[in-house]
Amino acid sequence: MKLTPINITDLCVYPSEFRPLFSGARLYDSSCSPEAKVIFIDKDGGYFLKSAPKGTLEREAAMTQYFYGKGLSANVLAFIKDEYDWLLTEKIHGDDCTAEKYLENPERLCDTLAERLAMLHATDYIGCPVPNHTERYMSKAAQNKMRGSYDTNLFTDNWGYKSAEEAWSVVEEHGHLLQADTLLHGDYCLPNIILDDWAFSGFIDLDSGGVGDRHVDLFWATWTLFFNLKTDKYRQRFIDAYGRDRVDKDMLRLVSAIEVFG
């Protein structure tokens, strides 16, 4: 996680409930996308304050609180809907899995990711605020297809879709096979998994979570190992550690086709 020191002189843009937190605190920008701004407030045990366009953080707030109730994420201290959405969470102790101390031990990192994902997927999903991630997942892909929003450059090293039409043909033929029977993170990548000296601390960035098909998480897990370790040599090791009998290669290919349409 990158933390860039910042100074904030005008607190008027922040909801009044949050302004006392800035007093006497060191502040850092930890944003990782243009869609949302994240400030780390280095005070007490630490806080993360995320802001994004109105209506975009409600799902993340609900899923984060749900995961927190299962001991899997940070406590949601406040969620405010104003001109923007504001989400305040406690800091989870530890470092995300892109920290050098984890990347320099790729075998252990691979096994840890697989074991933790298997445990997540074995967790009950009673009362999950997103009971059918699959329906929303497919709907978003269809909408992006209609708008012409897609990227065929994604995942070419693994699946090699030459065109949006080729990818969409896979979605149309096999999309009905996706299940909604597993609690998902939804974006199971190294930056979203926090470890404390290899002990699991929690998940972050749960806006894509819900009850869906386990192959969504499996796809992103194998992709993040390839992307962050600059090699695909750990894919089979990961699948073995997770449970090869529970991984369908054709379903991974289907998920990759859906992800072309974001």
N, C-alpha and C positions, 0 to 999 in steps of 0.2 A: 504494500500500500504506500503510495506516494503522498507525503504530507508537505505542502508548501506553506511556509509562514506567511501570514497576511495580517494587515491592520484594518480594523473596521472603525471608522469614525462616526458614521451616521447610522444610528440604530433604529431610525424611524421606519425603515423598510421591514423590520422584523416585528412579529407580533409582540405585544407588551408582555405576555407571559414569559417570553424567552429572554428578554433583555437583561434581567439580573444575572443570568448565567455568564454573560460576557465580561462582567466586572472582575478585574484581576486575573483573567484567564488568558493563557496563550492560545492563539487561534491559528488554525491551519486549513487550507483548502485541500480537500481530499476527493474532489470530484473526478469521476472517471468517464463521464460522457457529457455531451452538450445538452442532453435532455433534462438533467437535474444538477443542482448545485449542492454539494455536501461540505459542511464545515465541521471540523473536529474541534471541540472545545476542551482544552486540556485543563480540567478543573475537577476537583474531587476525584472520582474514579474515571472520569472522561465521558463525554457525550458526543453523539453525532446528530447534527441538525441538517436534515435534507429538505430542500424546497424544489418544487416542480410545478408545471402548469396545473391549474385547477382540474381536479377530477382524475389525476394520474397516480396518486399515491395511496388511494383508499384501499386498493387490493393489497399492496405491500404492507400497509399498517395492519390490516386484518390477519394476513398470513404470518407476519412477524409475531404478533401477539399469540396466535394459535401455536406456532412453533415454540414460543417462550413457555407456554403452558405445559409443553412436553419436555422442557429442559433442553431445547435444541436451538434457541436463538436469544437475542437480546430482549430486555423488557422495553415495551413501548411506554414512554413516559407521557407523551402527548401527541395527538393528531389533530391538527386544526385545518379546516377548510375555509379559506378566505379568498382574496384575489388569486392567491397561490395555495397549493397544498403544502403543509409543513408537518414533518415527521421528526420527533425527537426520541432517540433511543439511547440506552446506556451502552457504553463501550464494552465489548466482549474482550476478556483478558486473553492476550496472546497475539500472534501474527498470522496473517493469511498465508496460504500455501505457496505464494510466489516469493516468500522470503528465501534468501540465499541458503540458509541453514537447512531448508527442506529440499530445495532444488538440487543441492549438491549430493543428496542421497536419494536418487530417483527410484531405486527399487523399493525402499521403505516407503517413500511417498506414494508410489503406485499402489502398494498393498494397503496402505492406510486409507487412501481414497476409496478403494474397492470395498474394504471391510466396513467403512463408515456408510457407504451408499447402501450396502446390503442391509445394514441395521436400520437405516431410514426407511427403506422399502418394506421392512417387516413391521413398521410402526402402524398402529391402527389409525384410521382417519375419521373416526366418528366425530361429527360436529365440525368438520373442515368447512371454512367459509367459502371455499371454491370447490364444490362437490363434483364438477365435471369440467376439468381442465381441457379434456380432449375436444369437447364441443367448441370451446372458445378458441382453442389452438387451430382447429380446422377452419373455423369461420374467419379468423384473421388471415390465414393463408389464402383463402378464396377471395377475400376483399382485396388483398394486395395483388393477386393475380389479375383481377378485374381492372385495377388501377395501373397495371403495368409496372408495379413496384417489385423488383426482384433483382437478384445478383447471382448470375451463373458462375461467377468467379469463386464463389464459396465452395470449399471442400473438394476442389478438383483433384487434390492429391489422393483423396480416398475414394471418391465416387465418380468423378469425371463426367458430370452432366454437361453436354455440349450446348444445350439451349434450354430456355425456360419451358418450351413445349415438351422436351424430353423429360424434364423433371416433373412437370405437371401430369404427364401421362402416368407416371408412377403413382402420384397422389390419387388420381382418379381411379386407377385400377385397384389400389390396395388400401386407400385411406380408411375404408370401413373396418379394417382389421385392428385399428387402434383401440385399446381398452381404456377403461376408467376404473381401475381397481387397485391403484397404488398411490401412496402419498409421495408426491414429487417435490423436489426443490425447484425444478424448472429451468435453472441455469447453473447446473452443477459444474462449475469451473473453479480452478485453483484460487482466484482472488476472493471467492465467496465462501471459503471454508477456513475457519479460524482454529489454529492449533496452539496449545500452550506447551512448548517443549514436547511436541508429538502427541500430547493428550488432547482429545477433541474438546473444544470450547463452545463452538456454535456455528450456525450458518447465518449469512447476511444476504441482502438483496434478494428477497423472496417474492418479488412482484410477479414472477412467472410460476409460482407454486400452485399446488392444488392436487386434486385427485385425478390421476391420468394414467398414461401408459409408461411403464418403467423404462422403455427404450428411449424416451426423450432424455432422461437423466443419463442413461448409459451412453447415448450418442455424445452428449456434451462432455462426459467424463473422458471418453477415449480421445475426443478432439482436443480437450485442454491439455492432456498429456503430450499429444503430438505438437501442439502449438507452443507450449511453454518449455518443453524439453528439446524441441527442434529435431525430434526423431519419432518414428512410429514403432520403435522396437519394443515399447512397453504395452502395446495394445493387447497382445495375447496374454501377457502376464496379468494385466488388469482383469480380463475376462475370466481367467482361471481363478483369481482371488475372489471375484464377485460370485462366481458360480456359472460355469459354462453352460450348464443345462438350462439356465434361465435367460440365455441371450440368443436371440434370433437375428442372424446376419441380415436377412431380408427386411426385418423390421427396422434395423439401423439404417439401411439404405432408404427405406420409406421416410424415416424422420429426416434424413439429410435432404431429401427432395422437398419436404415441407418447409424446411428451414431456408431453402433458396428463396422462398417467398416471405421470409421474416416473421 
